[in-house]
Structure formats: structure tokens, C-alpha cells
């Protein structure tokens, strides 16, 4: 019994729910591996969640196991089977209960990486030597994750957001979210009286809630010099405790009156030049999410446009290409700065990251629409993995946003 409990503990600890995409998991992958994606139907969750999640997951795993059995002995993938069974047997795990619109699973004999998706993927599975990650790119490309710094002249809060949620984060104990908590000689009587509170903005989720100080306007009695002192403190607290080496974009949300004052003193490297110029006191969760997405989408679209416009000039100087062989060689040489791919486009074939060799297979014949044939992998998926490993920007766009009429294009860090 003790050994069984220890085995269960180790299995549970090998299942990792990922907040972001870490490209390092793509390095030194020990085959075989399985990549599995399922949608989550919220309308059916209360009545049939266990049944349909389990059935869909089971059916896809059966496909994966049949494929693995063609190339490997059963012992070669028993760790994958064990972890898949553990996931099915534990329907009360937070990853199931708090699932978004979909879930992605990257499974090996040693670990499972689980991704909560903001969109509903097509049910699919791939089994073979490498992970199939292209469905994840949409979830983690630029603009899908961000922070919001909600700033007043006497308080602040820190929000983490994605495409579907904006959630206020608990601040470290070293960080004060009230001016009066920091400056004991403040003449703000109202704030001083409320020092025992957790903070007007400090509660777990914005979704479906109004701010606790909704419609209460920022107090103008705080002197300008005190506001500047407060802004300097907030800037340093965010830099030292909340972001550090995190490269996630930061949106400034504050009353227009304070925008210029904060930006003049800000040293936050990833503070976006465009923010939400509204008092956060007047925004509920839904409104903040909408405003944040408008900022992120606008910046992303502008980035895509500017990068695409550079393509023709860079191509003339051998710093860009829409030729698969050329892009493959540049990826092998770690020269790719930005990679454009058409949404939903599959290019069946192979790519060798070590030599840069690209092999196109026009006769690929997947078994069905929910299955990726490991004998005919996707060139674009292989390109995307190589680009992630060299910290390139990846843009998944519609064809009319591409800088060329080809389904894939790249800009390089330097010419050949």
C-alpha cells in the first residue's frame, strides 16, 4: 500500500499545468511522445462533464496507442499509458474542473504538460518522435497574455489577463497597495482609517464583479508631490517584486490626469506605449477585459502590419524569404527573427533542424480529420518549434495579412 501511494504521488507530481509555453520542453525529447487536444463544452459541464471528457480523451488515446504499437514495444510507452489512465481516473483534478475552452496535453513517459486553452481546438492526437505544438501557438502568441497595472494617485493593483479572463493578483507581503500604508504621515484621513483592509482592489477575480470602490473617484486631496512619490514607489515595487525577468507586456490603466506623470518616471521595460486611459475605479471586470483586449489586439495588428511591410525590402537584401528551403536553412543557423504562418495551413513533410533540410510530401494521407499521421508530419509545426527555440516572434495570421502569397515567410536577424 505504501509503494502504491508513493507511485501515485510521483505520477501526480509528474503532471504539470503550464501557465505559459516553455520552449525548453521541446529540447532533447525522448521518444515516443503523444500530443492530444480536446475542446471543453461548458454548456454540458454540469450534467455530463466526466462522461464526455473521459470518452473523448479515451478515444484519442486509443488512436495514439495503436500508432505507437506499430513502431514500439509496449514497454516503450507504458509511462504514457500510466499517466493517461491517472488523468482519466482523477476527474476531480483542478485541470479538469478549471478547464477553459479546451485542453492540450503533451505526454512522455516521464511527464505530462497540460495547457489550458482559451479557444476550443479540434479533437486531435499525434503520436511519434516529437510533440505537435502548432495548436498551442494560438494560445501563447503575442497578445494572448498580459498584465494590467491599475494605478490611482493613492493605490494600485496588479492584474494578470489572457483572452478570456482578467484576474487580480495577490500582492507579496513586501508590497503596499495603499499610499497611506506606505507613508505614515499622510493626511488622508479616509485612507488612514481603512489601513486594516486588504485593499480596495485586492480580491481574487474580476470576472462578474464590480470594483469595491466602484464609481468612487480618485481623491484629489493627495498633493502632486505625494502622487509622484507614490508613482516612484509603485514603479519600483512592480519592477522588483512583480515582473523582474518576466517579459509579459504591461498595460497601464489609470486616469488620464496621471498618465504622463507615471510614464515620465517609469523604468518598466515592457510597459506598452498604449494604455487604458480610464480611472480603474470605474471599470468592472468585463469592461477591463474588453479594454485590455482592445489594447493588445491593436498593438498586435500594428506589429504584424509593420513587420509585413518590412518583408519586401528585407527580402531584396537577403534578410527575408518565403522559400521553404531558405527558411529551413535559416532556422538551422538560428537566424530567424519573425515567422509568419497562415492560420490552419498544413504543409505535410519533414524538416531536419540540424541540417536545415526540408522535405515536402504531397502524397501525405492522414487517417482522418482528427488525426495527425506521424509518418507525414507538418513542416509548419516543425518550423514553429525551431523558431520558438531561438526566441523568434511567431505570427499566425489570415492569408491577407501575410507579407507574401506563400503560406509561410520569415524575416532574419541578419543576411546570409
C-alpha positions in Angstrom: 0.0 0.0 0.0 2.8 2.4 0.8 4.5 1.7 -2.5 1.2 2.3 -4.3 0.7 5.6 -2.6 4.3 6.6 -3.4 3.7 5.7 -7.1 0.6 7.8 -7.2 2.3 10.7 -5.6 5.2 10.6 -8.1 2.7 10.3 -11.0 0.7 13.3 -9.7 3.9 15.3 -9.4 4.8 14.5 -13.0 1.7 16.2 -14.3 2.4 19.9 -14.8 -0.3 22.5 -15.5 1.6 25.2 -17.5 0.9 28.9 -17.3 3.0 29.8 -20.3 4.8 27.9 -23.1 8.4 26.9 -22.2 10.3 26.1 -25.4 12.9 24.1 -23.3 10.5 21.2 -23.1 11.0 20.7 -26.9 14.7 20.1 -26.5 16.1 16.6 -26.0 12.7 14.9 -26.3 12.9 11.2 -25.6 10.6 9.3 -28.0 7.9 8.2 -28.0 5.6 11.1 -27.1 1.9 11.9 -27.6 0.2 15.3 -28.2 -3.5 15.4 -27.5 -6.0 18.2 -27.8 -9.7 18.3 -26.8 -12.4 21.0 -26.7 -14.3 21.7 -23.5 -18.1 22.2 -23.9 -19.1 24.4 -21.0 -22.9 24.1 -21.7 -22.7 20.3 -20.9 -20.3 20.6 -18.0 -22.8 20.2 -15.1 -24.6 17.2 -16.5 -22.0 15.2 -18.4 -18.5 16.6 -17.9 -17.0 13.3 -16.6 -18.6 11.2 -19.3 -17.8 13.3 -22.4 -14.3 14.3 -21.3 -13.4 10.7 -20.5 -14.9 9.3 -23.7 -13.1 11.9 -26.0 -9.8 11.5 -24.2 -10.1 7.7 -24.2 -10.9 7.5 -27.9 -7.9 9.7 -28.9 -5.6 7.8 -26.6 -6.7 4.5 -28.3 -5.7 6.1 -31.6 -2.3 7.1 -30.2 -1.7 3.6 -28.7 -2.4 1.9 -32.0 0.1 4.1 -33.7 2.7 3.6 -31.1 2.3 -0.2 -31.2 3.3 -0.1 -34.9 6.7 1.2 -34.1 7.5 0.4 -30.4 7.3 -2.4 -27.9 4.6 -1.9 -25.3 7.1 -1.3 -22.6 8.4 1.7 -24.6 5.3 3.7 -23.9 3.9 2.3 -20.6 4.7 5.5 -18.8 2.4 7.4 -21.2 -0.4 4.9 -20.7 0.0 5.1 -16.9 -0.2 8.9 -16.9 -3.2 8.9 -19.3 -5.0 6.5 -17.0 -4.2 8.6 -14.0 -5.7 11.7 -15.7 -8.9 9.7 -16.5 -9.2 8.2 -13.0 -8.9 11.7 -11.3 -11.7 13.7 -12.7 -11.6 16.0 -9.7 -8.2 17.3 -10.6 -8.1 21.2 -10.9 -7.0 20.9 -14.5 -10.4 19.3 -15.4 -12.5 21.5 -13.1 -11.0 24.8 -14.1 -10.6 24.0 -17.8 -11.1 26.8 -20.3 -12.4 26.3 -23.8 -10.0 23.5 -24.4 -7.1 21.5 -23.1 -3.8 20.4 -24.6 -1.6 17.5 -23.3 2.0 16.9 -24.2 2.8 13.4 -22.8 6.0 11.5 -22.5 7.0 8.5 -20.3 8.3 10.9 -17.7 5.9 13.9 -17.6 2.7 15.4 -18.9 2.5 19.1 -19.7 -1.1 20.4 -19.6 -2.2 23.7 -21.3 -5.5 25.5 -20.6 -6.6 26.9 -23.9 -8.8 30.0 -24.4 -10.2 28.6 -27.6 -11.8 25.2 -28.5 -9.4 23.1 -30.6 -10.5 20.4 -32.9 -10.2 17.0 -31.2 -6.9 15.5 -32.4 -3.9 13.4 -31.4 -0.4 12.9 -32.7 2.0 10.1 -31.6 5.6 9.8 -32.7 9.0 11.1 -32.0 8.2 14.8 -31.4 5.5 16.9 -29.9 2.9 18.5 -32.2 2.6 22.1 -30.8 1.0 24.2 -33.5 -2.4 24.3 -31.7 -0.6 25.9 -28.7 0.8 28.7 -30.7 -2.5 30.5 -31.0 -2.8 30.3 -27.2 0.6 31.8 -26.5 1.4 34.1 -29.4 1.9 37.8 -28.7 -1.2 39.4 -27.2 -2.7 36.4 -25.5 -1.2 37.1 -22.1 -0.6 40.5 -20.4 -0.5 42.3 -17.1 -2.6 45.4 -16.2 -1.2 47.9 -13.8 -4.2 49.6 -12.3 -2.9 52.9 -10.9 -4.5 55.6 -8.8 -2.9 58.5 -7.1 -3.2 56.7 -3.8 -3.5 52.9 -4.5 -2.7 50.3 -7.2 -3.5 46.7 -8.1 -1.9 44.1 -10.3 -4.0 42.1 -12.8 -3.0 39.1 -14.9 -5.0 38.6 -18.1 -5.5 36.5 -21.2 -8.1 36.3 -23.9 -10.9 35.2 -21.6 -10.1 36.3 -18.0 -8.6 39.2 -16.1 -7.7 38.2 -12.5 -6.3 40.4 -9.8 -3.2 39.0 -8.2 -2.4 38.9 -4.5 0.5 41.2 -3.8 3.6 40.0 -2.0 3.7 41.0 1.7 6.6 43.3 0.9 4.4 45.4 -1.4 1.9 48.1 -0.2 -1.1 48.8 -2.4 -2.2 51.9 -0.4 -0.4 55.3 -0.3 -1.3 55.6 3.4 0.1 52.2 4.2 3.5 53.4 2.9 3.5 57.0 4.1 2.5 57.1 7.8 2.4 60.9 7.9 -0.2 61.0 5.1 -3.1 63.5 5.8 -5.5 61.2 4.0 -7.9 60.6 6.9 -10.2 58.3 5.0 -7.4 56.1 3.8 -5.8 56.0 7.2 -9.0 54.8 8.8 -9.1 51.9 6.4 -5.5 50.7 6.8 -6.7 47.4 8.3 -8.4 46.5 5.0 -6.7 44.2 2.4 -7.1 46.9 -0.2 -9.9 48.1 -2.3 -8.6 46.3 -5.3 -7.3 43.1 -3.7 -9.8 40.3 -4.4 -9.3 37.2 -6.4 -11.2 37.5 -9.7 -12.6 40.5 -11.6 -15.0 38.3 -13.6 -18.6 39.2 -12.9 -17.7 41.7 -10.1 -17.7 45.4 -9.8 -14.7 47.1 -8.1 -15.2 47.5 -4.4 -14.9 51.2 -4.8 -17.0 51.4 -8.0 -17.9 54.9 -9.1 -15.8 56.5 -6.3 -13.5 59.0 -7.9 -9.8 59.3 -7.1 -9.2 61.7 -4.2 -7.8 65.0 -5.4 -6.6 66.0 -1.9 -3.4 64.0 -2.4 -0.7 66.5 -3.2 1.0 66.4 -6.5 4.4 65.8 -5.0 3.0 62.9 -2.9 1.5 61.4 -6.0 4.9 61.5 -7.7 6.5 59.9 -4.7 3.7 57.2 -4.8 4.3 56.6 -8.5 8.0 56.1 -7.9 7.2 53.6 -5.2 4.8 51.7 -7.4 7.2 51.6 -10.3 10.0 50.2 -8.1 7.6 47.7 -6.4 6.4 46.3 -9.8 9.9 46.1 -11.2 11.4 44.5 -8.1 8.7 42.1 -7.0 6.1 41.6 -9.7 7.9 41.3 -13.0 11.7 41.0 -12.6 12.7 39.0 -15.6 9.1 38.4 -16.9 8.8 39.7 -20.5 4.9 39.7 -20.5 3.6 43.1 -21.8 2.2 45.5 -19.2 -0.8 47.7 -19.8 -1.1 50.9 -17.8 -4.7 51.7 -16.7 -5.1 55.0 -14.9 -7.0 58.3 -15.1 -5.7 60.5 -18.0 -4.6 63.0 -15.4 -1.8 60.7 -14.2 -0.6 59.0 -17.4 2.2 61.4 -18.3 3.4 61.7 -14.7 3.8 58.0 -14.3 5.3 57.4 -17.8 7.9 60.1 -17.1 9.3 58.2 -14.1 8.6 54.6 -15.3 11.5 52.2 -15.9 9.3 49.2 -16.6 10.9 47.7 -19.8 7.7 46.0 -21.0 5.2 48.8 -20.3 3.2 49.2 -23.5 3.2 52.7 -25.2 -0.6 52.5 -25.4 -2.7 52.0 -22.3 -6.2 52.3 -20.9 -6.8 56.0 -20.0 -9.6 55.5 -17.6 -9.8 55.5 -13.8 -9.8 51.8 -12.8 -12.3 52.7 -10.1 -14.9 53.0 -12.7 -14.2 49.7 -14.6 -15.8 46.3 -13.6 -14.1 43.0 -14.7 -15.9 42.7 -18.0 -15.0 46.2 -19.0 -11.4 45.9 -18.0 -11.1 42.7 -20.0 -12.6 44.4 -23.1 -10.4 47.4 -22.8 -7.3 45.3 -22.3 -8.0 43.1 -25.4 -8.6 46.2 -27.5 -5.1 47.5 -26.5 -3.4 44.1 -27.1 -5.2 43.5 -30.4 -4.4 47.0 -31.7 -0.7 46.6 -30.9 -0.5 43.1 -32.3 -2.2 44.2 -35.6 0.2 47.1 -35.9 3.2 44.9 -35.2 2.0 42.4 -37.9 1.5 45.3 -40.4 4.9 46.9 -39.7 6.8 43.6 -39.8 5.0 42.5 -43.0 5.8 45.9 -44.6 9.5 45.3 -44.0 9.4 42.0 -45.8 9.9 43.2 -49.4 12.9 45.4 -48.5 14.5 42.8 -46.3 14.0 40.1 -49.0 15.9 42.3 -51.5 18.8 42.3 -49.1 18.6 38.5 -48.3 17.2 39.2 -44.9 13.8 37.6 -45.5 12.3 34.8 -47.6 9.2 32.9 -48.4 11.1 29.9 -49.8 10.8 26.8 -47.5 14.4 25.6 -48.2 15.8 29.0 -47.4 13.7 29.3 -44.2 14.8 25.8 -43.2 18.5 26.7 -43.5 18.0 30.0 -41.6 16.2 28.1 -38.8 19.1 25.7 -38.6 21.5 28.6 -38.4 19.3 30.3 -35.7 18.9 33.4 -37.8 15.1 33.7 -37.8 13.7 36.9 -36.2 10.0 36.5 -37.2 8.0 33.7 -38.7 4.7 34.2 -40.5 2.3 31.3 -41.0 -1.2 31.1 -42.4 -3.8 30.0 -39.8 -4.9 26.4 -40.3 -2.4 25.7 -43.2 -0.7 22.3 -43.1 2.4 21.5 -45.2 3.0 17.8 -44.9 6.6 16.8 -44.9 9.8 16.7 -42.8 12.4 19.2 -41.5 15.8 18.4 -40.1 16.7 21.1 -37.6 20.4 20.1 -37.6 20.9 20.4 -41.4 18.0 22.7 -42.4 16.8 20.2 -45.0 13.1 20.4 -45.8 11.3 17.5 -47.5 7.8 18.2 -48.9 5.4 15.2 -49.1 2.5 16.0 -51.5 1.1 12.5 -51.1 0.5 12.5 -47.3 -2.6 10.6 -46.4 -3.8 11.2 -42.8 -6.1 8.5 -41.4 -8.9 11.0 -40.6 -9.5 14.7 -39.7 -8.8 14.2 -36.0 -5.5 12.5 -36.5 -2.0 13.7 -37.5 -0.1 11.0 -39.3 3.3 10.7 -37.7 4.7 9.4 -40.9 3.7 12.6 -42.6 4.5 15.4 -40.0 3.7 19.1 -40.6 6.6 21.3 -41.9 5.0 24.4 -40.3 4.8 22.7 -36.9 8.5 21.8 -37.2 9.4 25.3 -38.3 7.4 26.8 -35.4 9.2 24.6 -32.8 12.6 25.6 -34.3 11.5 29.3 -34.2 10.4 29.0 -30.5 13.8 27.7 -29.6 15.6 30.8 -31.0 13.1 33.3 -29.4 11.6 34.3 -32.7 8.2 36.1 -33.0 5.6 33.8 -34.5 2.6 35.4 -36.2 -0.3 33.1 -37.1 -2.5 35.2 -39.5 -5.0 35.1 -42.3 -3.7 34.9 -45.8 -4.5 38.6 -46.5 -2.2 39.6 -43.5 0.8 37.6 -45.0 3.6 39.7 -46.5 3.6 37.3 -49.5 1.2 35.0 -51.3 3.0 31.9 -49.8 1.7 30.1 -46.7 4.9 30.7 -44.8 7.5 33.5 -44.6 10.4 34.6 -42.4 12.4 37.7 -41.6 16.0 37.2 -40.5 18.2 38.7 -37.8 20.9 39.3 -40.4 21.6 38.5 -44.1 23.1 35.3 -45.4 
